[in-house]
Amino acid sequence: MITCFIRYEIDPYKKDAFIEYARNWGQAIPRCGADLVGYFAPHEGSLTTAYGIYHLPDLASYEAYRARLKDDPLGRENYAFSQREKFVLREDRQFLKIASSPHSELIKP
């Protein structure tokens, strides 16, 4: 399993546009085959940093997922929305593997 971790630098005056973008990915990404953890917009602290996180089995699955996303109507529309509105100033994408598992069971106080 790999995790795609995307760090966005966004225009702080266009946070609402990023939130719309994130909600659209919340529909398109799972439909195209990735296990979406979520998109995270600024709340406190930095007003310019946001994240997107999803899991895939491997890099080959990522390539197939990206091809499906490119053909997805909402995916195409969301890419165009981002380019048109210019709220994403920078996007860094990393692929990570979990190193801390197996985890112990969560104990709720």
Backbone torsions as a table, in degrees:
resi	resn	phi	psi	omega
1	MET	NA	135.3	172.8
2	ILE	-120.0	153.8	177.2
3	THR	-118.6	126.8	174.1
4	CYS	-90.1	120.9	-177.2
5	PHE	-116.5	113.0	-177.2
6	ILE	-108.4	125.5	175.1
7	ARG	-106.3	124.5	178.8
8	TYR	-108.2	139.4	163.9
9	GLU	-103.3	121.6	-176.0
10	ILE	-118.3	158.4	174.2
11	ASP	-70.2	119.8	-176.2
12	PRO	-63.8	-19.1	179.3
13	TYR	-87.2	-3.9	-179.5
14	LYS	-122.8	31.6	-179.6
15	LYS	-59.5	-38.4	179.9
16	ASP	-63.0	-34.9	176.5
17	ALA	-66.1	-40.6	177.6
18	PHE	-63.0	-39.8	179.7
19	ILE	-62.9	-40.4	175.3
20	GLU	-61.8	-44.8	177.3
21	TYR	-56.9	-46.5	-179.6
22	ALA	-63.0	-43.2	179.5
23	ARG	-62.9	-38.8	176.7
24	ASN	-62.4	-42.5	177.5
25	TRP	-65.0	-29.4	177.5
26	GLY	-60.7	-23.1	175.8
27	GLN	-94.1	-46.8	-172.3
28	ALA	-74.6	-40.5	-174.5
29	ILE	-62.4	-51.8	178.6
30	PRO	-62.6	-36.4	179.7
31	ARG	-63.4	-27.5	-178.3
32	CYS	-95.0	0.4	168.7
33	GLY	113.1	4.7	176.6
34	ALA	-102.3	150.1	178.9
35	ASP	-89.1	96.6	-175.0
36	LEU	-75.7	123.2	171.2
37	VAL	-79.6	-47.2	176.1
38	GLY	155.8	169.1	172.0
39	TYR	-111.2	138.9	-174.0
40	PHE	-126.0	123.6	-179.2
41	ALA	-103.7	159.2	178.4
42	PRO	-57.5	141.1	176.3
43	HIS	-129.1	-57.2	175.3
44	GLU	-129.9	158.3	179.9
45	GLY	81.7	-133.3	-178.3
46	SER	-59.1	134.7	176.9
47	LEU	-96.0	1.1	-173.4
48	THR	-117.6	-1.6	-176.7
49	THR	-110.6	130.3	177.3
50	ALA	-137.2	163.8	-176.6
51	TYR	-138.6	152.3	168.8
52	GLY	-130.7	136.1	-176.2
53	ILE	-138.8	129.6	174.2
54	TYR	-150.3	158.4	-177.6
55	HIS	-109.9	148.8	173.1
56	LEU	-144.4	156.9	-179.3
57	PRO	-62.5	-39.8	-175.9
58	ASP	-166.8	178.3	-177.8
59	LEU	-67.3	-31.4	176.3
60	ALA	-63.7	-40.9	176.8
61	SER	-64.5	-35.8	177.3
62	TYR	-61.6	-45.5	180.0
63	GLU	-61.7	-42.3	178.4
64	ALA	-66.1	-41.2	177.5
65	TYR	-60.1	-46.2	-179.7
66	ARG	-61.2	-38.1	177.5
67	ALA	-64.7	-42.7	178.0
68	ARG	-65.0	-40.6	-179.6
69	LEU	-63.6	-37.4	179.1
70	LYS	-65.0	-31.2	180.0
71	ASP	-89.6	-11.0	-178.5
72	ASP	-74.2	130.2	-178.7
73	PRO	-56.9	-44.7	179.5
74	LEU	-69.4	-36.0	176.3
75	GLY	-60.8	-47.6	178.1
76	ARG	-61.7	-43.7	-179.2
77	GLU	-63.3	-39.6	-178.5
78	ASN	-69.6	-39.5	174.4
79	TYR	-59.0	-46.5	-179.7
80	ALA	-62.7	-40.9	178.0
81	PHE	-58.5	-46.0	179.4
82	SER	-61.7	-44.8	179.8
83	GLN	-66.5	-39.2	-178.1
84	ARG	-70.2	-44.6	-174.2
85	GLU	-87.0	-18.7	174.7
86	LYS	54.7	41.4	177.3
87	PHE	-87.5	-19.8	174.6
88	VAL	-91.2	115.7	-179.6
89	LEU	-91.0	-29.8	179.7
90	ARG	-157.1	146.4	-179.9
91	GLU	-137.5	122.2	177.0
92	ASP	-116.8	128.5	-176.2
93	ARG	-117.4	128.0	177.0
94	GLN	-126.9	151.0	175.5
95	PHE	-114.4	122.2	-174.8
96	LEU	-122.1	153.9	172.4
97	LYS	-115.9	141.6	-179.9
98	ILE	-67.4	133.9	-178.1
99	ALA	-115.3	-8.8	-173.2
100	SER	-99.4	-1.0	-176.2
101	SER	-87.4	155.7	5.4
102	PRO	-78.5	145.7	179.3
103	HIS	-91.1	152.1	173.4
104	SER	-78.1	167.6	179.8
105	GLU	-69.0	140.7	177.7
106	LEU	-67.0	128.9	176.5
107	ILE	-107.4	120.2	180.0
108	LYS	-92.2	126.1	-179.0
109	PRO	-66.5	NA	NA
